Amino acid sequence: MPLSEHEQRVLEQLERDLGADPKLGRSMARGSRNRGRIALGVIGVIAGLGVVLIGVVAAIVPLGIVGFALMTAAAMWAIFAPTRPSLSVVGKSKSSARSQRAKEPFMRRVEHRLERRREQGDL
C-alpha cells in the first residue's frame, strides 16, 4: 500500500531530522574496519580449528582446548578491532542554536514541529 502525500512528507521530515542529530550520527556512524586485521583473524580461526582437529584425532584433550582458545582469541581480536572514524561523523562546528536544539529529546522536537505545522495549517 503506497504512502499518502502527507505520510511521505512526514517521513521525509523525519529522515532529515535524523540526519541533523549529531548525537545519533556519532552513535550510528560505522568506521571502516582494517581488512588486514580481519584477514589475520580468519587465518587464526582456521589455525585454531586445525589444532582442535589434531587434538581430537590424537585424543589429546589439552591440545583441543588450546586450539579452541586460539580460535576464540583470533575471532575476538578480529571482531573487536578498533574502527577508523568515518568521514560522515558530524563535527563539533555546529552553531549554538543547533546544539541547543540537539540537547532537546528527539520526540519532543518532533512534537513541537508537528504542533507548528498544525498551527500553520500544513497538516
MODELLER restraints for C-alpha pairs under 7 A, 6 or more apart:
rsr = mdl.restraints
at = mdl.atoms
rsr.add(forms.Gaussian(group=physical.xy_distance, feature=features.Distance(at['CA:19:A'], at['CA:25:A']), mean=6.80, stdev=0.5))
rsr.add(forms.Gaussian(group=physical.xy_distance, feature=features.Distance(at['CA:21:A'], at['CA:102:A']), mean=6.19, stdev=0.5))
rsr.add(forms.Gaussian(group=physical.xy_distance, feature=features.Distance(at['CA:22:A'], at['CA:90:A']), mean=5.59, stdev=0.5))
rsr.add(forms.Gaussian(group=physical.xy_distance, feature=features.Distance(at['CA:25:A'], at['CA:89:A']), mean=6.11, stdev=0.5))
rsr.add(forms.Gaussian(group=physical.xy_distance, feature=features.Distance(at['CA:25:A'], at['CA:90:A']), mean=6.43, stdev=0.5))
rsr.add(forms.Gaussian(group=physical.xy_distance, feature=features.Distance(at['CA:26:A'], at['CA:89:A']), mean=5.66, stdev=0.5))
rsr.add(forms.Gaussian(group=physical.xy_distance, feature=features.Distance(at['CA:26:A'], at['CA:90:A']), mean=6.72, stdev=0.5))
rsr.add(forms.Gaussian(group=physical.xy_distance, feature=features.Distance(at['CA:29:A'], at['CA:86:A']), mean=6.70, stdev=0.5))
rsr.add(forms.Gaussian(group=physical.xy_distance, feature=features.Distance(at['CA:29:A'], at['CA:89:A']), mean=6.18, stdev=0.5))
rsr.add(forms.Gaussian(group=physical.xy_distance, feature=features.Distance(at['CA:30:A'], at['CA:86:A']), mean=6.35, stdev=0.5))
rsr.add(forms.Gaussian(group=physical.xy_distance, feature=features.Distance(at['CA:31:A'], at['CA:83:A']), mean=5.07, stdev=0.5))
rsr.add(forms.Gaussian(group=physical.xy_distance, feature=features.Distance(at['CA:31:A'], at['CA:84:A']), mean=4.78, stdev=0.5))
rsr.add(forms.Gaussian(group=physical.xy_distance, feature=features.Distance(at['CA:31:A'], at['CA:85:A']), mean=4.56, stdev=0.5))
rsr.add(forms.Gaussian(group=physical.xy_distance, feature=features.Distance(at['CA:31:A'], at['CA:86:A']), mean=4.55, stdev=0.5))
rsr.add(forms.Gaussian(group=physical.xy_distance, feature=features.Distance(at['CA:32:A'], at['CA:83:A']), mean=5.82, stdev=0.5))
rsr.add(forms.Gaussian(group=physical.xy_distance, feature=features.Distance(at['CA:32:A'], at['CA:84:A']), mean=5.55, stdev=0.5))
rsr.add(forms.Gaussian(group=physical.xy_distance, feature=features.Distance(at['CA:32:A'], at['CA:86:A']), mean=6.78, stdev=0.5))
rsr.add(forms.Gaussian(group=physical.xy_distance, feature=features.Distance(at['CA:33:A'], at['CA:83:A']), mean=5.29, stdev=0.5))
rsr.add(forms.Gaussian(group=physical.xy_distance, feature=features.Distance(at['CA:33:A'], at['CA:84:A']), mean=6.68, stdev=0.5))
rsr.add(forms.Gaussian(group=physical.xy_distance, feature=features.Distance(at['CA:37:A'], at['CA:78:A']), mean=5.82, stdev=0.5))
rsr.add(forms.Gaussian(group=physical.xy_distance, feature=features.Distance(at['CA:38:A'], at['CA:78:A']), mean=4.90, stdev=0.5))
rsr.add(forms.Gaussian(group=physical.xy_distance, feature=features.Distance(at['CA:41:A'], at['CA:74:A']), mean=4.82, stdev=0.5))
rsr.add(forms.Gaussian(group=physical.xy_distance, feature=features.Distance(at['CA:41:A'], at['CA:75:A']), mean=5.58, stdev=0.5))
rsr.add(forms.Gaussian(group=physical.xy_distance, feature=features.Distance(at['CA:41:A'], at['CA:77:A']), mean=6.59, stdev=0.5))
rsr.add(forms.Gaussian(group=physical.xy_distance, feature=features.Distance(at['CA:41:A'], at['CA:78:A']), mean=4.86, stdev=0.5))
rsr.add(forms.Gaussian(group=physical.xy_distance, feature=features.Distance(at['CA:44:A'], at['CA:70:A']), mean=6.98, stdev=0.5))
rsr.add(forms.Gaussian(group=physical.xy_distance, feature=features.Distance(at['CA:44:A'], at['CA:71:A']), mean=6.25, stdev=0.5))
rsr.add(forms.Gaussian(group=physical.xy_distance, feature=features.Distance(at['CA:44:A'], at['CA:74:A']), mean=5.13, stdev=0.5))
rsr.add(forms.Gaussian(group=physical.xy_distance, feature=features.Distance(at['CA:45:A'], at['CA:70:A']), mean=6.95, stdev=0.5))
rsr.add(forms.Gaussian(group=physical.xy_distance, feature=features.Distance(at['CA:45:A'], at['CA:71:A']), mean=4.25, stdev=0.5))
rsr.add(forms.Gaussian(group=physical.xy_distance, feature=features.Distance(at['CA:45:A'], at['CA:74:A']), mean=5.67, stdev=0.5))
rsr.add(forms.Gaussian(group=physical.xy_distance, feature=features.Distance(at['CA:45:A'], at['CA:75:A']), mean=6.26, stdev=0.5))
rsr.add(forms.Gaussian(group=physical.xy_distance, feature=features.Distance(at['CA:48:A'], at['CA:67:A']), mean=4.41, stdev=0.5))
rsr.add(forms.Gaussian(group=physical.xy_distance, feature=features.Distance(at['CA:48:A'], at['CA:68:A']), mean=6.05, stdev=0.5))
rsr.add(forms.Gaussian(group=physical.xy_distance, feature=features.Distance(at['CA:48:A'], at['CA:70:A']), mean=5.01, stdev=0.5))
rsr.add(forms.Gaussian(group=physical.xy_distance, feature=features.Distance(at['CA:48:A'], at['CA:71:A']), mean=4.48, stdev=0.5))
rsr.add(forms.Gaussian(group=physical.xy_distance, feature=features.Distance(at['CA:49:A'], at['CA:67:A']), mean=6.22, stdev=0.5))
rsr.add(forms.Gaussian(group=physical.xy_distance, feature=features.Distance(at['CA:49:A'], at['CA:68:A']), mean=6.94, stdev=0.5))
rsr.add(forms.Gaussian(group=physical.xy_distance, feature=features.Distance(at['CA:49:A'], at['CA:71:A']), mean=6.42, stdev=0.5))
rsr.add(forms.Gaussian(group=physical.xy_distance, feature=features.Distance(at['CA:51:A'], at['CA:63:A']), mean=6.82, stdev=0.5))
rsr.add(forms.Gaussian(group=physical.xy_distance, feature=features.Distance(at['CA:51:A'], at['CA:64:A']), mean=6.41, stdev=0.5))
rsr.add(forms.Gaussian(group=physical.xy_distance, feature=features.Distance(at['CA:51:A'], at['CA:67:A']), mean=4.68, stdev=0.5))
rsr.add(forms.Gaussian(group=physical.xy_distance, feature=features.Distance(at['CA:52:A'], at['CA:63:A']), mean=6.70, stdev=0.5))
rsr.add(forms.Gaussian(group=physical.xy_distance, feature=features.Distance(at['CA:52:A'], at['CA:64:A']), mean=4.22, stdev=0.5))
rsr.add(forms.Gaussian(group=physical.xy_distance, feature=features.Distance(at['CA:52:A'], at['CA:67:A']), mean=4.61, stdev=0.5))
rsr.add(forms.Gaussian(group=physical.xy_distance, feature=features.Distance(at['CA:52:A'], at['CA:68:A']), mean=6.13, stdev=0.5))
rsr.add(forms.Gaussian(group=physical.xy_distance, feature=features.Distance(at['CA:55:A'], at['CA:61:A']), mean=6.14, stdev=0.5))
rsr.add(forms.Gaussian(group=physical.xy_distance, feature=features.Distance(at['CA:55:A'], at['CA:63:A']), mean=4.92, stdev=0.5))
rsr.add(forms.Gaussian(group=physical.xy_distance, feature=features.Distance(at['CA:55:A'], at['CA:64:A']), mean=4.47, stdev=0.5))
rsr.add(forms.Gaussian(group=physical.xy_distance, feature=features.Distance(at['CA:56:A'], at['CA:64:A']), mean=6.31, stdev=0.5))
rsr.add(forms.Gaussian(group=physical.xy_distance, feature=features.Distance(at['CA:117:A'], at['CA:123:A']), mean=6.05, stdev=0.5))
